[in-house]
Amino acid sequence: MQPNHWRPVRAHLHDPGPGSGAGLSRGVIALLVVAIVAVVMGFCCLTEGLFEIGLIATGVFIAIGARICQAREQHQALYRLLQQIDERQP
């Protein structure tokens, strides 16, 4: 079987893996720390009438932070899946 000359040649990139520093960047971590400080300071300054809204806003903040941290794992899984598909093609 002859190779398909019409198919573009793809460079095989290596998987950076979990220990390569491909996690959250320093900028993202710094922004999360600043956001945490802002949420804590805002939560401490809430009046009694706004306490319920503050709890909801804090829950939303925690959900957004968890999604940012989860994005790396999903990116790595997608990368591995695409690599497996690419390796199957001749």
ROBA-48659 format. One line per field, with one value per residue (C-alpha): residue number from 1; residue in one letter; z, x, y. Coordinates in pm, whole numbers, plus 50000, padded with zeros to 5 digits. Example, Ala and Ser with C-alpha at 12.3 -4.5 7.8 and 13.67 -1.06 7.14 Angstrom:
# residues 2
i <- [1|2]
aa <- [A|S]
up <- [50780|50714]
east <- [51230|51367]
north <- [49550|49894]
END
This chain:
# residues 90
i <- [1|2|3|4|5|6|7|8|9|10|11|12|13|14|15|16|17|18|19|20|21|22|23|24|25|26|27|28|29|30|31|32|33|34|35|36|37|38|39|40|41|42|43|44|45|46|47|48|49|50|51|52|53|54|55|56|57|58|59|60|61|62|63|64|65|66|67|68|69|70|71|72|73|74|75|76|77|78|79|80|81|82|83|84|85|86|87|88|89|90]
aa <- [M|Q|P|N|H|W|R|P|V|R|A|H|L|H|D|P|G|P|G|S|G|A|G|L|S|R|G|V|I|A|L|L|V|V|A|I|V|A|V|V|M|G|F|C|C|L|T|E|G|L|F|E|I|G|L|I|A|T|G|V|F|I|A|I|G|A|R|I|C|Q|A|R|E|Q|H|Q|A|L|Y|R|L|L|Q|Q|I|D|E|R|Q|P]
up <- [50000|49897|50122|50037|49902|49917|50294|50478|50695|51063|51308|51603|51915|52247|52535|52796|53076|53429|53556|53285|53428|53178|53455|53555|53470|53728|53593|53639|53992|54076|53939|54140|54458|54394|54326|54647|54848|54682|54758|55123|55168|54998|55201|55526|55431|55350|55536|55673|55381|55120|55295|55080|54757|54889|54950|54596|54452|54655|54524|54167|54231|54363|54060|53820|54001|53989|53615|53552|53738|53556|53210|53212|53270|52988|52758|52830|52771|52438|52335|52408|52214|51912|51927|51926|51624|51442|51513|51365|51027|50788]
east <- [50000|50139|50116|49858|50051|49745|49713|49915|50197|50140|50420|50375|50383|50458|50214|50350|50211|50117|50468|50579|50438|50151|49904|49758|49986|50119|49892|49580|49682|49752|49413|49240|49416|49317|48959|48950|49071|48808|48531|48637|48655|48319|48160|48280|48126|47778|47481|47212|46980|47237|47365|47163|47281|47637|47602|47476|47758|48014|47873|47900|48258|48350|48187|48382|48709|48641|48570|48900|49088|48897|48971|49330|49223|48970|49228|49474|49207|49109|49474|49531|49217|49327|49673|49518|49303|49604|49813|49546|49558|49828]
north <- [50000|50333|50637|50899|51198|51422|51390|51657|51535|51611|51654|51419|51627|51466|51471|51713|51497|51597|51669|51907|52228|52227|52295|52627|52914|53157|53428|53215|53122|53487|53593|53320|53435|53798|53688|53484|53784|54005|53754|53723|54099|54147|53871|54030|54366|54231|54366|54137|54207|54110|53797|53554|53715|53696|53323|53270|53482|53287|52960|53088|53197|52852|52688|52910|52836|52462|52483|52661|52390|52114|52254|52125|51766|51784|51938|51656|51388|51545|51569|51199|51103|51305|51148|50797|50886|51029|50717|50488|50660|50531]
END
